[in-house]
Amino acid sequence: MNNFDNFLYKYRFLIGGGLILIILGGLGVIGYNKYYRGVKTKENAELAELKAQNELLRQQLSGQAQQVAGASTSSAESQSDKININTANATELDKIPGIGPARAADIITYRESRGGFKSLEEIKNIKGIGDKTFESMKDLITVGE
């Protein structure tokens, strides 16, 4: 036997034990990595579920907001459909039933001399606008907010 064979023979148990420790250490690293990935995968699945729930809630809240916005828009539209007798020009006032060019001019003169209408009923102070005419136009006019 040569020196190398003698060395291997003499330290065979020590070398074998070292190799076994290296193999076991590698297996431990592999096992830890698999476990750690499993934990991460579970956390990722939980995060994905939370994100899906968050998106669902966001869509529901967005739908509710659109419904509320739609309701307030429709009430605002009904308010904006009215003609403001404190700011309307003669052409806009002429669109009101019972108001022609002459009465539109009278309305503009009246509001300029008095600083505007304080109430809807005040329009009855215009010559030619009585209770009957007022009843037909009161749902179409406003004095503002």
C-alpha positions as CSV (number, residue, x, y, z in Angstrom):
1,M,0.0,0.0,0.0
2,N,1.1,3.4,-0.8
3,N,0.8,6.5,1.5
4,F,-2.5,7.7,0.0
5,D,-4.1,4.4,0.4
6,N,-2.7,4.2,3.9
7,F,-4.2,7.6,4.7
8,L,-7.6,6.7,3.4
9,Y,-7.6,3.5,5.3
10,K,-6.5,5.1,8.5
11,Y,-9.1,8.0,8.3
12,R,-11.9,6.2,6.5
13,F,-14.4,6.6,9.4
14,L,-13.6,10.2,9.8
15,I,-13.9,10.9,6.1
16,G,-17.1,8.9,5.9
17,G,-18.5,10.8,8.9
18,G,-17.6,14.1,7.3
19,L,-19.3,13.1,4.0
20,I,-22.4,12.0,5.9
21,L,-22.5,15.4,7.7
22,I,-22.2,17.3,4.4
23,I,-25.0,15.3,2.9
24,L,-27.3,15.7,6.0
25,G,-26.5,19.5,6.0
26,G,-27.5,19.7,2.3
27,L,-30.7,17.8,3.0
28,G,-31.5,20.2,5.9
29,V,-31.0,23.2,3.6
30,I,-33.3,21.6,1.0
31,G,-35.9,20.8,3.6
32,Y,-35.8,24.3,5.1
33,N,-36.1,25.8,1.6
34,K,-39.1,23.7,0.8
35,Y,-40.8,24.6,4.1
36,Y,-40.0,28.3,3.7
37,R,-41.4,28.3,0.2
38,G,-44.5,26.5,1.5
39,V,-45.0,29.3,4.1
40,K,-44.4,31.9,1.4
41,T,-46.8,30.2,-0.9
42,K,-49.5,30.1,1.8
43,E,-48.8,33.8,2.6
44,N,-49.0,34.6,-1.1
45,A,-52.3,32.7,-1.4
46,E,-53.7,34.7,1.6
47,L,-52.6,38.0,0.1
48,A,-54.1,37.1,-3.2
49,E,-57.4,36.3,-1.4
50,L,-57.3,39.6,0.5
51,K,-56.6,41.5,-2.7
52,A,-59.6,39.8,-4.4
53,Q,-61.8,40.7,-1.4
54,N,-60.5,44.2,-1.5
55,E,-61.3,44.6,-5.2
56,L,-64.8,43.2,-4.7
57,L,-65.4,45.7,-1.9
58,R,-64.0,48.5,-4.0
59,Q,-66.4,47.5,-6.9
60,Q,-69.4,47.4,-4.5
61,L,-68.5,50.8,-3.0
62,S,-68.0,52.2,-6.4
63,G,-71.4,50.9,-7.5
64,Q,-73.0,52.5,-4.4
65,A,-71.2,55.7,-5.0
66,Q,-72.5,55.8,-8.6
67,Q,-76.0,55.1,-7.4
68,V,-75.8,58.0,-4.9
69,A,-74.2,60.2,-7.5
70,G,-76.9,59.3,-10.0
71,A,-79.6,60.2,-7.5
72,S,-78.0,63.5,-6.6
73,T,-77.3,64.2,-10.3
74,S,-81.0,63.6,-11.2
75,S,-82.1,66.0,-8.4
76,A,-79.5,68.5,-9.6
77,E,-80.6,68.1,-13.1
78,S,-84.2,68.7,-12.1
79,Q,-83.0,71.9,-10.3
80,S,-80.9,72.9,-13.3
81,D,-83.8,72.4,-15.7
82,K,-85.5,75.3,-14.0
83,I,-85.0,78.8,-15.3
84,N,-83.5,81.2,-12.7
85,I,-85.5,84.4,-13.0
86,N,-82.7,86.3,-11.2
87,T,-80.1,85.4,-13.8
88,A,-81.9,84.5,-17.1
89,N,-81.7,86.7,-20.1
90,A,-84.7,87.7,-22.2
91,T,-84.4,84.7,-24.5
92,E,-84.4,82.2,-21.6
93,L,-87.3,84.0,-19.9
94,D,-89.2,83.8,-23.2
95,K,-89.2,80.0,-22.9
96,I,-91.4,80.2,-19.8
97,P,-95.1,79.6,-20.7
98,G,-97.0,82.9,-20.5
99,I,-93.9,85.0,-20.8
100,G,-93.3,86.8,-24.1
101,P,-90.6,89.4,-25.1
102,A,-92.5,92.3,-23.4
103,R,-92.9,90.5,-20.0
104,A,-89.3,89.2,-20.2
105,A,-88.2,92.8,-20.5
106,D,-90.4,93.7,-17.5
107,I,-89.0,90.9,-15.4
108,I,-85.4,92.0,-16.2
109,T,-86.3,95.7,-15.3
110,Y,-88.0,94.6,-12.1
111,R,-85.1,92.5,-10.9
112,E,-82.6,95.2,-11.7
113,S,-84.5,97.8,-9.8
114,R,-85.2,95.6,-6.8
115,G,-81.9,93.7,-6.6
116,G,-83.5,90.4,-7.7
117,F,-86.4,88.3,-6.7
118,K,-86.5,87.1,-3.1
119,S,-89.3,84.5,-3.7
120,L,-91.1,82.9,-6.6
121,E,-94.4,84.6,-5.6
122,E,-92.7,88.0,-6.2
123,I,-93.0,87.4,-9.9
124,K,-96.7,88.1,-9.6
125,N,-95.7,91.8,-9.1
126,I,-95.0,91.9,-12.9
127,K,-97.9,93.3,-14.9
128,G,-99.8,90.6,-16.6
129,I,-98.7,87.7,-14.3
130,G,-101.5,86.7,-12.0
131,D,-102.3,83.6,-10.0
132,K,-103.2,81.5,-13.0
133,T,-100.1,82.3,-15.0
134,F,-98.0,81.8,-11.8
135,E,-99.5,78.3,-11.2
136,S,-98.5,77.3,-14.8
137,M,-94.9,78.4,-14.4
138,K,-94.0,77.9,-10.8
139,D,-92.5,74.4,-11.4
140,L,-90.3,75.7,-14.2
141,I,-88.7,78.7,-12.5
142,T,-86.4,79.3,-9.5
143,V,-84.8,82.3,-7.8
144,G,-81.6,80.4,-7.2
145,E,-80.2,78.7,-4.1
